[in-house]
C-alpha cells in the first residue's frame, strides 16, 4: 500500500483516504517486500508471485515509486527465475498518456469507478473543487481503449441505494470503452461507508439479474463476490486472510487484510501480524494462526448449513465480522440474502 494520500474524497471510502495523516511507503521497504515474496515464490513449484499496488489511498500519486518497483520486480524475476503478476487498484484519474503506460506495464488494473460522470462526480468528487473525476477517468479509459489495452481493465463498481437501479446503464457505459469485466460490490460499512446509503437486497438481486442479460448481449461479464461457481473456496476462506496475504501498509505495518488500514482502528489492529522495516521482517506466527482460525467459514454457525459456503466462504471478514465479536454468533445478513439468491440463480442457469 503505497500511500494514504488521495486526490478524491469518495463518500464511502473504506480507508477514509484524505481524512487521516498522509503517509507514504518508502521505496526501500516496498522493494524489501517484493524481494521476500519473490524468494518465497522460487521455493514453490509454480515459481509465480503477485505484487498488488493497492491503496490506503491512491497509488498513482506515487509514479516514481511505481516505476522503481516495476524495475525491481524485473530484477527479482530474473534473479529468482520467477514470474510476477503485476496488479494495481486505482481510481485511474490520470492523464491519458499515463493511463496507457500503466496498462502496458501491468498485468491487470482494477479501476474503482461507479459509472458515468454524473455518478462519479456525486460519489467520488475531487478533493479540490472545480474538477470532474468522471471526465478525467473517461479520458483515461478512452485512451486505453484506443491503444487496444482495455482487456487489462476490470471495473470495481460500488453500488449504493442511489445507483442500484442503474446497473444496466452502468454496464452499457463501461462497455463503450471495451471493458469486459465488472464487479458490482455493495457499499462497505467500513470507514466513511458507515454513513452511506445501504442497498436493498431484493432490489439489487432484481437489477443484477436484469443486468446479467444486458451484459451478455454486450459481451461483458458481471460479478458479485462469492457467487462465482467456477471458483470454489474449498479451503474455507473468502480471500488470502489465512496468511497468504502480505499487505505492507505505509508505516511498515504488515497485515493479512487490504481493507483494515485506518490508523488507530480496532479493525487494523485485529489483522496486524507484524512489521517490515530497514531492520527486516518480523511476523508473529501465533497471530497468523489465530486469525486463520477465527476467520474460517466453519467458525460461523449460520454458514454451516448454507449451500453457498463453498463459493462464499462467509464473505469478507473485514466487512462482515466486527473485531471482538464472535463470528459463530453472527446471523445471516442482507449480503447473505444476495449471495444465496444470485448463487441459486446461477445454479438454475447451468
C-alpha positions as CSV (number, residue, x, y, z in Angstrom):
1,X,0.0,0.0,0.0
2,X,2.0,2.9,-1.3
3,X,0.2,5.9,0.2
4,X,-2.7,7.1,2.3
5,X,-3.0,10.3,0.1
6,X,-5.8,10.6,-2.4
7,X,-7.0,13.3,-4.9
8,X,-10.6,12.2,-4.4
9,X,-12.9,12.2,-1.5
10,X,-15.2,9.3,-2.1
11,X,-18.3,9.4,0.0
12,X,-17.9,5.7,1.0
13,X,-14.1,5.2,1.2
14,X,-13.3,2.3,3.4
15,X,-9.9,3.7,4.1
16,X,-11.0,7.2,4.9
17,X,-8.4,8.4,2.5
18,X,-7.7,12.1,2.9
19,X,-9.1,12.2,6.4
20,X,-6.1,10.5,8.0
21,X,-2.4,11.6,8.4
22,X,-0.7,11.3,5.0
23,X,1.9,8.5,4.9
24,X,3.9,7.1,2.1
25,X,5.5,3.7,1.9
26,X,9.2,4.1,1.3
27,X,10.7,2.5,-1.9
28,X,13.2,0.7,0.3
29,X,10.6,-1.1,2.3
30,X,8.5,-1.8,-0.8
31,X,11.5,-3.4,-2.5
32,X,12.2,-5.5,0.6
33,X,8.6,-6.8,0.4
34,X,9.0,-7.7,-3.2
35,X,12.2,-9.5,-2.6
36,X,10.7,-11.5,0.2
37,X,7.7,-12.7,-1.9
38,X,9.9,-13.4,-5.0
39,X,12.3,-15.5,-2.9
40,X,9.4,-17.4,-1.4
41,X,7.9,-18.0,-4.9
42,X,11.2,-19.5,-6.0
43,X,10.7,-22.3,-3.5
44,X,7.3,-23.3,-4.9
45,X,6.5,-25.5,-7.9
46,X,4.7,-22.7,-9.8
47,X,7.5,-20.1,-9.2
48,X,5.0,-17.3,-9.5
49,X,4.0,-14.4,-7.3
50,X,1.8,-11.4,-7.3
51,X,2.5,-7.8,-6.5
52,X,-0.6,-5.7,-5.9
53,X,-0.1,-1.9,-5.9
54,X,-3.0,-1.2,-3.6
55,X,-4.2,1.8,-1.7
56,X,-5.0,3.0,1.6
57,X,-5.1,6.0,-0.8
58,X,-4.3,6.4,-4.5
59,X,-1.1,4.6,-5.7
60,X,-0.8,6.6,-8.9
61,X,0.1,9.6,-6.8
62,X,3.4,7.9,-6.4
63,X,4.5,7.5,-10.0
64,X,8.2,7.5,-9.2
65,X,7.8,4.7,-6.6
66,X,5.7,2.7,-9.0
67,X,8.4,3.0,-11.7
68,X,11.1,2.0,-9.3
69,X,9.1,-1.0,-8.1
70,X,8.4,-2.3,-11.6
71,X,12.1,-2.1,-12.3
72,X,12.8,-4.0,-9.1
73,X,10.3,-6.7,-10.0
74,X,12.1,-7.3,-13.2
75,X,15.4,-7.7,-11.4
76,X,13.9,-10.1,-8.9
77,X,12.1,-12.2,-11.5
78,X,15.5,-12.7,-13.2
79,X,17.4,-13.3,-10.0
80,X,14.9,-15.9,-8.7
81,X,13.7,-17.3,-12.0
82,X,10.1,-16.4,-11.2
83,X,7.2,-14.8,-12.9
84,X,5.3,-11.9,-11.3
85,X,1.7,-10.9,-11.9
86,X,1.6,-7.1,-11.5
87,X,-1.7,-5.6,-10.4
88,X,-2.9,-2.2,-9.4
89,X,-6.1,-1.0,-7.8
90,X,-6.7,2.7,-8.7
91,X,-9.3,5.4,-9.2
92,X,-7.4,5.8,-12.5
93,X,-7.9,9.6,-12.6
94,X,-4.7,10.1,-14.5
95,X,-3.7,11.8,-17.8
96,X,-4.4,9.6,-20.9
97,X,-0.7,9.0,-21.7
98,X,-0.1,7.8,-18.2
99,X,-3.1,5.6,-18.3
100,X,-1.8,3.9,-21.4
101,X,1.6,3.5,-19.9
102,X,0.2,1.7,-16.8
103,X,-1.9,-0.5,-19.0
104,X,1.2,-1.6,-20.9
105,X,3.3,-2.2,-17.8
106,X,0.8,-4.0,-15.6
107,X,-0.9,-7.4,-15.9
108,X,-4.2,-6.1,-14.6
109,X,-5.7,-2.9,-13.3
110,X,-8.8,-2.8,-11.0
111,X,-10.4,0.6,-11.6
112,X,-12.7,1.8,-8.8
113,X,-15.5,3.6,-10.6
114,X,-19.2,3.7,-10.2
115,X,-20.4,4.6,-13.7
116,X,-21.0,7.7,-15.9
117,X,-19.5,11.1,-14.9
118,X,-22.7,12.2,-13.0
119,X,-22.4,9.3,-10.6
120,X,-18.6,9.7,-10.3
121,X,-18.8,13.4,-9.5
122,X,-21.6,12.8,-7.0
123,X,-19.9,10.0,-5.0
124,X,-16.2,10.2,-6.0
125,X,-15.6,14.0,-6.1
126,X,-12.2,15.7,-6.4
127,X,-10.7,16.8,-3.2
128,X,-10.1,20.2,-4.8
129,X,-13.2,21.8,-6.1
130,X,-13.6,22.6,-9.8
131,X,-12.6,19.3,-11.5
132,X,-14.5,16.3,-12.6
133,X,-13.2,12.9,-11.6
134,X,-15.7,11.4,-14.1
135,X,-14.4,13.3,-17.0
136,X,-10.7,12.6,-16.1
137,X,-11.4,8.8,-15.8
138,X,-13.4,8.8,-19.1
139,X,-10.5,10.3,-20.9
140,X,-8.2,7.7,-19.4
141,X,-10.4,4.8,-20.3
142,X,-10.8,6.2,-23.8
143,X,-7.0,6.4,-24.3
144,X,-6.6,2.8,-23.1
145,X,-9.3,1.7,-25.4
146,X,-7.6,3.5,-28.3
147,X,-4.4,1.7,-27.5
148,X,-6.3,-1.7,-27.6
149,X,-5.5,-2.4,-24.0
150,X,-8.9,-2.4,-22.4
151,X,-8.6,-6.1,-21.7
152,X,-6.2,-5.1,-18.9
153,X,-9.0,-3.2,-17.1
154,X,-11.5,-4.6,-14.6
155,X,-14.1,-2.2,-13.1
156,X,-14.9,-2.4,-9.4
157,X,-18.2,-0.6,-9.1
158,X,-19.5,0.3,-5.6
159,X,-23.3,0.2,-5.6
160,X,-25.4,2.3,-3.2
161,X,-29.2,2.8,-2.9
162,X,-28.7,5.8,-5.2
163,X,-27.3,3.7,-8.0
164,X,-28.7,0.2,-7.5
165,X,-31.3,0.7,-10.3
166,X,-28.7,1.9,-12.8
167,X,-26.7,-1.3,-13.2
168,X,-27.7,-1.8,-16.8
169,X,-26.9,1.8,-17.7
170,X,-23.5,1.5,-15.9
171,X,-22.7,-1.7,-17.8
172,X,-23.5,-0.1,-21.1
173,X,-21.4,2.9,-20.2
174,X,-18.3,0.9,-19.5
175,X,-18.8,-1.4,-22.5
176,X,-18.2,1.5,-24.9
177,X,-14.6,1.6,-23.6
178,X,-14.0,-2.1,-24.4
179,X,-14.5,-3.1,-20.7
180,X,-15.4,-6.8,-20.4
181,X,-15.3,-7.4,-16.6
182,X,-17.3,-5.5,-14.0
183,X,-17.5,-6.4,-10.3
184,X,-20.6,-4.9,-8.6
185,X,-20.0,-4.6,-4.8
186,X,-22.5,-3.1,-2.3
187,X,-21.2,-0.1,-0.4
188,X,-19.0,-1.0,2.5
189,X,-19.8,-0.3,6.1
190,X,-16.2,0.4,6.8
191,X,-14.7,3.9,7.0
192,X,-16.8,6.7,5.5
193,X,-19.2,4.0,4.3
194,X,-20.7,3.9,7.8
195,X,-22.8,6.9,6.9
196,X,-23.7,5.9,3.3
197,X,-26.9,4.6,1.9
198,X,-27.1,0.8,2.0
199,X,-28.7,-1.1,-0.8
200,X,-32.0,-3.1,-0.6
201,X,-31.2,-6.7,-1.1
202,X,-34.3,-7.6,-3.1
203,X,-33.8,-4.6,-5.4
204,X,-30.1,-5.4,-6.0
205,X,-30.9,-9.0,-6.9
206,X,-33.6,-8.0,-9.3
207,X,-31.4,-5.4,-11.0
208,X,-28.3,-7.6,-11.1
209,X,-30.2,-10.4,-12.8
210,X,-31.6,-7.9,-15.3
211,X,-28.2,-6.5,-15.9
212,X,-26.8,-10.0,-16.5
213,X,-28.9,-10.3,-19.6
214,X,-27.8,-6.9,-20.9
215,X,-24.2,-7.7,-20.1
216,X,-24.3,-11.0,-22.0
217,X,-25.6,-9.1,-25.1
218,X,-22.6,-6.8,-24.9
219,X,-20.0,-9.4,-24.3
220,X,-19.4,-8.2,-20.7
221,X,-19.1,-10.5,-17.6
222,X,-20.5,-9.1,-14.4
223,X,-19.7,-10.5,-10.9
224,X,-20.9,-10.3,-7.4
225,X,-18.4,-11.6,-4.7
226,X,-18.9,-15.1,-3.6
227,X,-21.3,-16.3,-6.3
228,X,-18.8,-17.5,-9.0
229,X,-19.5,-21.2,-9.3
230,X,-16.2,-21.7,-11.2
231,X,-14.2,-20.5,-8.1
232,X,-15.0,-22.9,-5.2
233,X,-13.3,-21.8,-2.0
234,X,-12.6,-25.3,-0.7
235,X,-10.2,-24.1,1.9
236,X,-13.0,-22.2,3.7
237,X,-11.6,-18.7,3.2
238,X,-13.1,-15.8,1.1
239,X,-9.6,-14.4,0.5
240,X,-5.9,-14.9,1.5
241,X,-6.6,-13.8,5.1
242,X,-5.4,-17.2,6.4
243,X,-1.8,-16.0,5.8
244,X,-1.1,-15.8,2.1
245,X,-2.0,-12.1,2.1
246,X,1.1,-10.0,2.8
247,X,-0.1,-6.4,2.9
248,X,2.5,-3.8,3.8
249,X,1.0,-0.5,4.9
250,X,2.6,2.9,4.5
251,X,4.0,2.9,8.0
252,X,5.5,-0.6,7.6
253,X,2.8,-2.5,9.4
254,X,2.2,-6.0,7.9
255,X,-1.4,-7.1,7.7
256,X,-3.3,-10.0,6.2
257,X,-6.2,-7.7,5.2
258,X,-6.0,-5.0,2.5
259,X,-9.0,-3.1,3.9
260,X,-8.0,-2.9,7.6
261,X,-6.0,0.2,7.1
262,X,-7.4,3.1,9.1
263,X,-4.7,4.2,11.6
264,X,-5.8,3.5,15.2
265,X,-8.8,1.5,14.3
266,X,-9.7,-1.7,16.0
267,X,-10.0,-3.5,12.7
268,X,-6.5,-2.6,11.7
269,X,-5.1,-4.0,14.9
270,X,-7.2,-7.2,14.6
271,X,-5.5,-8.2,11.3
272,X,-1.9,-6.9,12.0
273,X,0.6,-9.7,12.0
274,X,4.0,-7.9,12.1
275,X,6.2,-5.1,10.8
276,X,8.7,-4.6,7.9
277,X,11.4,-2.1,8.3
278,X,15.0,-1.4,7.3
279,X,16.0,-3.9,10.1
280,X,14.0,-6.7,8.4
281,X,10.7,-8.5,8.6
282,X,9.1,-9.5,11.9
283,X,5.9,-11.7,11.9
284,X,4.0,-13.0,14.9
285,X,3.2,-16.5,13.7
286,X,0.8,-17.1,16.6
287,X,-1.3,-14.1,15.3
288,X,-1.4,-15.6,11.8
289,X,-2.7,-18.8,13.2
290,X,-5.2,-17.1,15.4
291,X,-6.6,-15.0,12.5
292,X,-6.7,-18.1,10.3
293,X,-8.7,-20.0,12.8
294,X,-11.2,-17.2,13.7
295,X,-12.0,-16.3,10.1
296,X,-12.6,-19.8,8.7
297,X,-16.1,-20.3,7.4
298,X,-16.6,-23.2,9.9
299,X,-16.5,-20.6,12.7
300,X,-19.8,-19.0,11.6
301,X,-22.6,-21.3,12.7
302,X,-25.1,-19.8,10.1
303,X,-22.7,-20.8,7.3
304,X,-22.5,-24.5,8.2
305,X,-26.0,-25.2,6.9
306,X,-25.8,-22.8,3.9
307,X,-25.4,-24.2,0.4
308,X,-23.2,-21.2,-0.6
309,X,-20.4,-22.0,2.0
310,X,-18.0,-23.4,-0.6
311,X,-18.4,-20.4,-3.0
312,X,-18.9,-17.6,-0.5
313,X,-16.8,-18.9,2.5
314,X,-18.5,-16.5,4.8
315,X,-17.7,-13.4,2.7
316,X,-15.2,-10.7,3.5
317,X,-14.1,-10.9,7.2
318,X,-13.2,-7.2,7.4
319,X,-16.7,-6.2,6.2
320,X,-18.8,-8.8,7.9
321,X,-17.0,-9.6,11.2
322,X,-16.5,-6.7,13.6
323,X,-13.4,-7.1,15.8
324,X,-14.3,-8.5,19.2
325,X,-17.5,-10.2,18.1
326,X,-17.6,-14.0,18.0
327,X,-18.0,-14.9,14.3
328,X,-20.0,-18.0,15.4
329,X,-22.8,-15.8,16.7
330,X,-23.3,-13.7,13.5
331,X,-26.7,-14.2,11.9
332,X,-27.5,-14.2,8.2
333,X,-27.4,-10.6,6.7
334,X,-28.7,-8.8,3.7
335,X,-25.4,-9.7,2.0
336,X,-26.1,-13.4,2.7
337,X,-29.6,-13.0,1.1
338,X,-28.0,-11.5,-2.0
339,X,-25.4,-14.3,-2.2
340,X,-27.9,-17.0,-1.8
341,X,-30.3,-15.6,-4.4
342,X,-27.7,-15.0,-7.0
343,X,-26.0,-18.4,-6.4
344,X,-29.3,-20.1,-6.7
345,X,-30.0,-18.3,-10.0
346,X,-26.5,-19.2,-11.3
347,X,-27.2,-22.9,-10.5
348,X,-30.6,-22.8,-12.2
349,X,-29.0,-21.2,-15.3
350,X,-26.5,-24.1,-15.7
